[in-house]
C-alpha cells in the first residue's frame, strides 16, 4: 500500500465499525454499567473486539445497539428479552427492505419496466 492509499488514523474514527471505545467509556456513553455490556455480550447480541491486552473494545455501531437494549431494559424488559427484541426488529427491518427492493419495477434494456 502506498502512503496515499493507506487510511489515516483519523479516518478510523469516522468508521462505525472501528472498535474505538473501552468498556468504561462505552458504558459511560450509553448510560449503563460495564456489567450491562458484559451481559449483552453474554447474550451474544454484540461481540466486542479485544485489544492485544485482552480488553473489550466497542464500536459506535455496537454502542447504538447497546443503547437500544438499555432503553428496553429501562422500561422493565429483562436483558435477554431486550436482546431478542432488538435482533427481531433488525431482522424485520431487513426483510421489509428486501421486500420493497423486490417489488420495485426492474428497468428493462431500453429503460422500460420489466415484468
C-alpha positions as CSV (number, residue, x, y, z in Angstrom):
1,X,0.0,0.0,0.0
2,X,1.3,3.4,-0.9
3,X,1.2,6.2,1.6
4,X,-1.5,7.9,-0.5
5,X,-3.8,4.8,-0.3
6,X,-3.2,4.0,3.4
7,X,-6.1,5.1,5.6
8,X,-5.2,7.9,8.0
9,X,-5.5,7.2,11.7
10,X,-8.3,9.8,12.0
11,X,-10.3,8.0,9.3
12,X,-10.9,5.1,11.6
13,X,-12.9,7.3,14.0
14,X,-15.3,8.0,11.2
15,X,-15.8,4.2,10.7
16,X,-18.9,3.0,12.6
17,X,-17.3,-0.4,12.9
18,X,-13.9,0.7,14.3
19,X,-13.6,-0.5,18.0
20,X,-12.6,2.8,19.4
21,X,-14.1,2.7,22.9
22,X,-13.0,1.0,26.0
23,X,-15.6,-0.8,28.2
24,X,-15.7,2.0,30.7
25,X,-16.0,4.8,28.1
26,X,-18.6,2.8,26.2
27,X,-20.7,2.2,29.3
28,X,-20.5,5.9,30.2
29,X,-21.6,6.9,26.7
30,X,-24.8,4.9,26.8
31,X,-25.5,5.5,30.5
32,X,-25.0,1.9,31.5
33,X,-22.6,-0.1,33.6
34,X,-19.7,-2.4,32.4
35,X,-21.8,-5.3,33.8
36,X,-24.6,-4.4,31.4
37,X,-22.2,-4.5,28.4
38,X,-20.9,-7.9,29.6
39,X,-24.5,-9.2,29.9
40,X,-25.4,-8.2,26.4
41,X,-22.1,-9.8,25.2
42,X,-23.0,-13.0,27.0
43,X,-26.4,-12.9,25.3
44,X,-24.4,-12.7,22.0
45,X,-26.1,-9.6,20.9
46,X,-22.8,-7.8,20.3
47,X,-19.3,-9.2,20.4
48,X,-16.7,-6.6,21.3
49,X,-13.3,-6.9,19.8
50,X,-10.4,-7.4,22.1
51,X,-7.2,-5.3,22.4
52,X,-3.9,-7.0,22.4
53,X,-4.1,-6.8,26.2
54,X,-7.5,-8.6,26.1
55,X,-9.6,-5.6,27.0
56,X,-13.0,-5.3,25.3
57,X,-13.3,-2.5,22.7
58,X,-16.6,-1.3,21.3
59,X,-17.6,0.4,18.0
60,X,-20.2,3.2,17.6
61,X,-22.4,0.7,15.8
62,X,-22.3,-1.7,18.8
63,X,-23.0,1.2,21.1
64,X,-26.1,2.1,19.2
65,X,-27.4,-1.4,19.6
66,X,-26.5,-1.5,23.3
67,X,-28.3,1.8,23.8
68,X,-31.5,0.3,22.2
69,X,-31.3,-2.6,24.6
70,X,-30.7,-0.3,27.5
71,X,-33.8,1.7,26.6
72,X,-35.9,-1.5,26.7
73,X,-34.3,-2.6,30.0
74,X,-35.0,0.8,31.5
75,X,-38.7,0.1,30.6
76,X,-38.7,-3.1,32.6
77,X,-37.8,-5.7,29.9
78,X,-35.3,-8.4,31.0
79,X,-31.9,-8.2,29.3
80,X,-32.3,-11.5,27.4
81,X,-35.7,-10.5,26.1
82,X,-34.5,-7.0,25.2
83,X,-31.6,-8.5,23.2
84,X,-34.1,-10.8,21.4
85,X,-36.4,-7.9,20.6
86,X,-33.6,-5.9,19.1
87,X,-32.5,-8.9,17.0
88,X,-36.1,-9.4,15.7
89,X,-36.5,-5.7,15.0
90,X,-33.3,-5.7,12.9
91,X,-34.4,-8.9,11.0
92,X,-37.9,-7.4,10.3
93,X,-36.3,-4.1,9.0
94,X,-34.0,-6.1,6.7
95,X,-36.9,-8.3,5.5
96,X,-39.0,-5.2,4.8
97,X,-36.1,-3.5,2.9
98,X,-35.6,-6.6,0.8
99,X,-39.3,-7.0,0.1
100,X,-39.5,-3.3,-1.0
101,X,-36.5,-3.8,-3.3
102,X,-38.1,-6.9,-4.9
103,X,-41.3,-5.0,-5.5
104,X,-39.7,-2.2,-7.4
105,X,-40.1,-2.5,-11.2
106,X,-36.9,-3.6,-12.8
107,X,-35.6,-1.4,-15.7
108,X,-35.5,-3.2,-19.0
109,X,-32.8,-2.8,-21.7
110,X,-34.4,0.3,-23.1
111,X,-35.3,1.8,-19.7
112,X,-38.8,0.3,-19.7
113,X,-40.1,-1.6,-16.7
114,X,-39.8,-5.3,-16.9
115,X,-42.4,-7.8,-15.8
